[in-house]
């Protein structure tokens, strides 16, 4: 299994319990951090479905890949002229 990926998840409530298998780490003055494990960086791209409700902190390669894909999606929507 690949190494853990660390990120922040914006939740409606700080008291929301994480699903089984996730580790939630409260961070003083910040959004809670959630540690997830994926079999590959490609599998972790599913995090894009959270849009701006999640931010990948590490690894840097995944953060860069998600930023690139999000920019491509934004450009595709901007190019439609609707």
N, C-alpha and C positions, 0 to 999 in steps of 0.2 A: 504494500500500500504506500502511496506517496506520502510525503511529509505533510504535516498539518498546514492549513492555510488560515491565516488570522485576518479577521475583519471586524467591522462594526455593523450592527444592525439597528436601524431605527424602529423602535417598537412603540405602540400606542401607550404602553405602560411599562415602566421599569420593573414592575412586579410580575410581569409575565414569565412563567416558567418555560425554560427551553424544552424542546422535544427530547425524548430519550436519545442518548448517544451524542448529544452536543454538550460542550463545556462552555458555560457562561461565566465570564470574569467581569465583575463590576469594576469600573475604573473611576476613581474620584474625579468629579467635574467633567466627565466625558460620557459618551454613549457606551453601553456595555459591549465588551468584546466577546465574540463567539469564535471558537476554534472548530474548524471542520476538516475532514480528511476526504480527499478524492483520489481515485485511482490514477488520474492523470490531470495535467493542466487543461486539456481539452474538455474533460468531464466537468471541471470547475467552471467552465464558461456558462453553465446553467445558472450561475449567480447573476447573470445579466437580467434574468427575469424579475429581479427585485428592483431594478432601476436605481433610482437615487435613495432607496430605502436601505441599501447595503453598500459598504465601502470595503474593498479588499485592501488590507495593509501589507500583507506579505504572502507569498514571495514576490519580489519586484517583477519577475518575468510575467506572472499571472496578472498583476496590476497593470502592466504595460499592455498585455494582450487584450484585457477587458476594455481599457481606455481606447485602444485602436478600434476595436469592434463597435463600441458605443459611438465613436466619431463617424465611422462608416455608416451606421444606421441613421444617425442624425443627418448626414449629408444626403442619404437616399430620400429621406422624408422632405428635406428642404428642396431637393431637385424636382419633386413632383409638381410643384406649383399650386398645390391645393391649400 
